[in-house]
Amino acid sequence: MLRPIQQFPPDARKNVRYVLTDIDDTLTLDGRLPAAALAAMERLEAAGKHVIPITGRPAGWCDHIARMWPVEAVVGENGAFYYRYDRALRKMQRSYFKSAHARAADRRQLEDLKVKILSEVPGSAVSADQAYREADLAIDFCEDVPRLSPAAVDRIVQLFEAAGAQAKVSSIHVNGWFGAYDKLTMTRRLFREVFKEDMEAVKAQVVFAGDSPNDQPMFAFFPNAVGVANVRQFAGRMNALPAWVTNQTGGLGFAEMVEVLLS
């Protein structure tokens, strides 16, 4: 049952040290980052909270985000890597699940799979951000193309899985990759390597905000997971739902959540 974020217990609010968040349709609203969401991240940073986007977006975007947003680190391409920018040293730390050689081999397989998906699912397209990706293939089903049917999205997932790839559905793309990792896997590694934390031991001190099926591993793991209001449209297609939900959608919902956490 999704509970209103306003019922988040005051004692639990005080214990939050980390705020993890999806980006698309969680921080963004109608494809743009509203000022309220950016201001909310700045408020969290000023309050001493670690803000970490956990996204399906590509390496090129994540380099920018790690450098220029008020965040501690970013996990990208659904767990293929994390980036952390040391502002004092002016140095980017990049940690990948797979080696450069393995990623190159995967990209060759994904190139063949791309041709098959585009030929078998009319209306699908390679995402506009594919050129900036290191490890996965993103198939657009509604960002820059007319929205495909749920059956078409399911078919894209089936084609990925039939080739031995993992496939996750976000609010805009189906992302596919080869490798036994997801958002949660790389987040555990980030906590261990950067924060020297056992995520299992501190999960009650973490809030994760998301909106779509590719956030399910995070929703299932974190007891204080939050869905922005648009998560409701996917509720029937998910096995794991967040504990809390906002009244507002996208980045406005994220700002609503932060207002509650810092109140």
Disulfide bonds with the S-S distance in Angstrom:
none
